[in-house]
């Protein structure tokens, strides 16, 4: 040995410092890796959540639009049904008016028979008349009752006037020249009536 200090090795002080420095544990390394991975994943997660929210909003919009379309479709079907019913009522009313004219003719025949309802001819005419009226009633045609009630221009047509001295009878229907008929709430033929008009009796 030549007495010179060794330069290829660490000094005792350096070795002591290295021994005192804590070594990085596997747990610390895993936590750091997880944090780094989490920092990288967070922007991607936010993007996915944003896309999911946008998709949900779009689905809600489409669902509301579908509900509106269904609502419009149902309303259209209801309007179509109402219009069809109205057209059918108009056609029924037209047919009913034709039949009612035939009933009027039969009524005139009975009046011209002089009130003799026992003859075979009168009985046959009355049977036909009653049959026509029955068919009309089955189709929803109803006779309007006006005699004894206040005159209503919406349901009757005044064709004659009768003077009365009773104030309670003023503007009341006292006779019916021809019957009126209605289908549901629609007048298909107004009645032709005689209306009373009150005139105070002359003072002596």
C-alpha positions as CSV (number, residue, x, y, z in Angstrom):
1,X,0.0,0.0,0.0
2,X,1.3,3.4,-0.9
3,X,-0.8,5.3,1.7
4,X,-2.9,7.3,-0.8
5,X,-6.7,7.6,-0.1
6,X,-9.0,5.5,-2.2
7,X,-10.9,7.5,-4.8
8,X,-12.9,4.7,-6.4
9,X,-15.3,4.2,-3.5
10,X,-17.7,6.3,-1.5
11,X,-16.6,7.9,1.7
12,X,-18.1,6.8,4.9
13,X,-20.1,10.1,5.1
14,X,-21.6,9.6,1.7
15,X,-22.6,6.1,2.4
16,X,-24.2,7.2,5.6
17,X,-26.3,9.9,3.8
18,X,-27.4,7.4,1.2
19,X,-28.5,5.0,3.8
20,X,-30.4,7.7,5.6
21,X,-32.4,8.8,2.5
22,X,-35.8,7.1,2.4
23,X,-36.4,4.9,-0.6
24,X,-39.6,5.4,-2.7
25,X,-42.2,2.9,-1.6
26,X,-44.4,1.0,-4.2
27,X,-47.5,2.5,-2.7
28,X,-46.3,6.1,-3.3
29,X,-45.4,5.3,-6.8
30,X,-48.9,3.7,-7.4
31,X,-50.6,6.8,-6.0
32,X,-48.6,9.1,-8.2
33,X,-49.4,7.0,-11.2
34,X,-53.1,7.0,-10.3
35,X,-53.1,10.8,-9.9
36,X,-51.4,11.2,-13.3
37,X,-53.9,8.8,-14.9
38,X,-56.8,10.6,-13.2
39,X,-55.6,13.9,-14.5
40,X,-55.5,12.5,-18.0
41,X,-59.0,10.8,-17.7
42,X,-60.9,13.8,-16.2
43,X,-61.1,15.8,-19.5
44,X,-62.3,12.7,-21.3
45,X,-64.9,11.9,-18.6
46,X,-66.2,15.5,-18.8
47,X,-66.5,15.3,-22.6
48,X,-68.4,12.0,-22.3
49,X,-70.7,13.4,-19.6
50,X,-71.3,16.5,-21.8
51,X,-72.2,14.4,-24.8
52,X,-74.5,12.3,-22.6
53,X,-76.3,15.4,-21.3
54,X,-76.7,16.6,-24.9
55,X,-78.1,13.3,-26.0
56,X,-80.6,13.2,-23.1
57,X,-81.8,16.7,-24.1
58,X,-82.2,15.7,-27.7
59,X,-84.2,12.6,-26.6
60,X,-86.4,14.8,-24.5
61,X,-87.0,17.1,-27.4
62,X,-87.8,14.3,-29.7
63,X,-90.2,12.8,-27.2
64,X,-92.0,16.1,-26.8
65,X,-92.2,16.5,-30.5
66,X,-93.6,13.0,-30.9
67,X,-96.2,13.8,-28.2
68,X,-97.2,16.9,-30.1
69,X,-97.5,15.0,-33.3
70,X,-99.7,12.4,-31.6
71,X,-101.9,15.1,-30.1
72,X,-102.3,16.9,-33.5
73,X,-103.2,13.5,-35.0
74,X,-105.8,12.8,-32.4
75,X,-107.3,16.3,-32.8
76,X,-107.4,15.8,-36.6
77,X,-109.2,12.5,-36.2
78,X,-111.7,14.1,-33.9
79,X,-112.3,17.0,-36.3
80,X,-112.7,14.5,-39.1
81,X,-115.2,12.5,-37.2
82,X,-117.2,15.5,-36.2
83,X,-117.2,16.7,-39.8
84,X,-118.3,13.3,-41.0
85,X,-121.1,13.2,-38.5
86,X,-122.2,16.7,-39.5
87,X,-122.3,15.7,-43.2
88,X,-124.3,12.6,-42.3
89,X,-126.8,14.7,-40.3
90,X,-127.1,17.0,-43.3
91,X,-127.9,14.1,-45.6
92,X,-130.3,12.6,-43.1
93,X,-132.0,16.0,-42.8
94,X,-132.4,16.2,-46.6
95,X,-133.9,12.7,-46.8
96,X,-136.2,13.5,-43.8
97,X,-137.5,16.7,-45.5
98,X,-138.5,14.6,-48.5
99,X,-140.3,12.1,-46.4
100,X,-142.0,14.8,-44.3
101,X,-143.4,16.3,-47.5
102,X,-144.9,12.8,-48.2
103,X,-146.3,12.8,-44.7
104,X,-147.9,16.2,-45.3
105,X,-149.6,14.9,-48.4
106,X,-150.9,11.9,-46.5
107,X,-152.2,14.2,-43.8
108,X,-154.0,16.3,-46.4
109,X,-155.6,13.1,-47.8
110,X,-156.9,12.2,-44.3
111,X,-158.3,15.7,-43.9
112,X,-160.0,15.6,-47.3
113,X,-161.6,12.2,-46.3
114,X,-163.9,14.2,-44.1
115,X,-162.6,12.7,-40.9
116,X,-163.9,9.2,-41.7
117,X,-161.0,7.1,-40.4
118,X,-163.0,3.8,-40.6
119,X,-162.9,3.4,-44.3
120,X,-160.3,1.0,-45.7
121,X,-158.7,3.8,-47.7
122,X,-158.3,6.1,-44.7
123,X,-156.9,3.3,-42.6
124,X,-154.4,2.4,-45.3
125,X,-153.3,6.0,-45.7
126,X,-152.9,6.4,-41.9
127,X,-150.9,3.2,-41.7
128,X,-148.5,4.4,-44.4
129,X,-148.3,7.8,-42.6
130,X,-147.6,6.3,-39.2
131,X,-145.0,4.0,-40.8
132,X,-143.1,6.9,-42.3
133,X,-143.1,8.8,-39.0
134,X,-141.8,5.7,-37.2
135,X,-138.9,5.4,-39.6
136,X,-138.1,9.1,-39.1
137,X,-138.1,8.7,-35.4
138,X,-135.8,5.7,-35.6
139,X,-133.3,7.8,-37.5
140,X,-133.3,10.5,-34.8
141,X,-135.9,12.9,-36.2
142,X,-138.1,14.4,-33.5
143,X,-141.3,16.5,-33.8
144,X,-141.1,19.9,-32.3
145,X,-143.8,20.7,-29.7
146,X,-144.9,24.3,-30.2
147,X,-148.7,24.5,-29.5
148,X,-149.4,26.3,-26.2
149,X,-145.9,27.6,-25.9
150,X,-144.5,31.1,-26.5
151,X,-143.7,31.7,-30.1
152,X,-140.0,31.1,-30.9
153,X,-138.9,32.2,-34.4
154,X,-136.0,29.7,-34.2
155,X,-138.3,26.7,-34.2
156,X,-141.5,28.0,-35.9
157,X,-142.7,30.3,-38.7
158,X,-145.7,32.4,-38.0
159,X,-148.1,32.2,-40.9
160,X,-151.3,33.5,-39.3
161,X,-152.4,35.6,-36.3
162,X,-155.3,35.3,-33.9
163,X,-156.6,38.1,-31.8
164,X,-157.0,37.3,-28.1
165,X,-158.4,39.3,-25.1
166,X,-156.4,37.2,-22.6
167,X,-153.1,38.8,-21.9
168,X,-151.6,35.5,-20.8
169,X,-152.0,34.1,-24.3
170,X,-150.2,37.0,-26.0
171,X,-147.5,35.7,-28.4
172,X,-148.4,32.1,-27.8
173,X,-148.8,29.4,-30.5
174,X,-152.5,28.5,-30.7
175,X,-152.5,26.3,-33.7
176,X,-150.2,24.4,-36.0
177,X,-150.6,24.4,-39.8
178,X,-147.7,22.0,-40.3
179,X,-145.5,20.3,-37.8
180,X,-141.9,21.1,-37.3
181,X,-139.1,18.6,-36.9
182,X,-135.5,18.6,-35.7
183,X,-132.5,16.2,-35.8
184,X,-130.5,16.5,-32.6
185,X,-130.2,20.2,-32.1
186,X,-130.6,21.1,-35.7
187,X,-134.0,22.3,-37.1
188,X,-134.6,20.5,-40.3
189,X,-138.0,22.0,-40.8
190,X,-139.7,24.8,-38.7
191,X,-143.3,24.5,-37.8
192,X,-145.8,26.7,-39.5
193,X,-148.1,28.1,-36.8
194,X,-150.8,30.6,-35.8
195,X,-149.8,33.0,-33.1
196,X,-152.1,34.8,-30.7
197,X,-151.9,38.6,-30.3
198,X,-153.4,40.3,-27.3
199,X,-155.8,43.2,-27.9
200,X,-157.4,44.9,-24.9
201,X,-161.2,44.8,-25.1
202,X,-162.9,48.0,-26.2
203,X,-164.2,50.0,-23.3
204,X,-168.0,50.7,-23.5
